[in-house]
Amino acid sequence: MISNMYNVLSTEECEAIHRATLQIFENPGIMVSDAEARQIFADGGCEVDEKSKMVKIPEYILKDVLRTAPSRFTAHGRDPKHTLDISNKGKVHYTNFGVGVKVTEYQGPGKYINRGSTEEDLINLAKIIDSLDNIDYYLSPVTASNLTGEADSNMHEVIAPMENTVKHIMIADAEMDNVENYFGLMKAYYGGDEEEALKKPIVTTAACPTSPLELGYNSCQVIIKSARFNIPVNTVSMAMGGASSPVQTAGTLVTHNAEVLSAFVLSQLTKPGSPMWYGSSTTNFDLRQGTSAVGSPELALISAGVAALAKYYGLPSFTAGS
């Protein structure tokens, strides 16, 4: 569907957040926990302190990155009618939320039980998502707790939906050691044609910065490897205002922006033109419950701000909430 843009940030306010982000990139910078990623930043012209693992990103490098980062890309479905044009031009696509660890099971009138989610739930949910016209692509809805501890559990969680939906698949809990395997699955789907798998990725990986202001080891490797295989990456900051980001919404948008843009820099320095989403599941911290307030009004406000920032930079966006 085409959305009417709800602008919570003016151009001037976006510019103010951008300037504050540049100050963060200058001091203190972004902590990068992966040595290969730090080398990529250094080779790209960033200032890297190996002792502290801090990376400082000059403004001119960010400008170059924003020129090479695609403003749109194609998220392919196994059925071409579910292939999506991902852009910042007002076209809105919907997906389910994730990643849960429990399901509520109906036991009869007025009777329900809560239990750990399983691989069978993943299969059934993939079939449900596949059948719903209002959901455009699949995002990992739950984990398969029955596979916890098994070496190949993550691949089972990817294969299960791939066999049960023809829609594009977003791997919300992507693992760095499996990115090559994700590509292998796509290559197998295309009959062993590597060029087709590179041109028409049917999965997106997700990489979450560690708030505040860190690109963790797994996230860095997912970004780097996905870029090399032309797999889109959804970089989703999951900061909590008042806990892992400033309590003020404007301050949270600044640190959020720094985290996500630093991931874009890493991706584009790895391979210019690599497809990425500017993502958010950032919200406020519930001080009473000690948890992330995913259903709060602040989440909707932050998501609207994130969408405005993505549009300001000309980047495709992904936000939590509806």
PyMOL commands that set and color helices and strands:
alter all, ss='L'
color gray80, all
select helices_A, chain A and resi 11-26+35-43+59-68+80-82+119-131+145-147+153-162+176-189+194-199+217-228+249-270+297-313
alter helices_A, ss='H'
color red, helices_A
select strands_A, chain A and resi 30-32+47-49+54-56+72-75+84-87+102-108+111-116+138-139+169-171+203-207+214-215+233-237+240-241+276-280+283-286+291-292+317-319
alter strands_A, ss='S'
color yellow, strands_A
deselect
rebuild
show_as cartoon
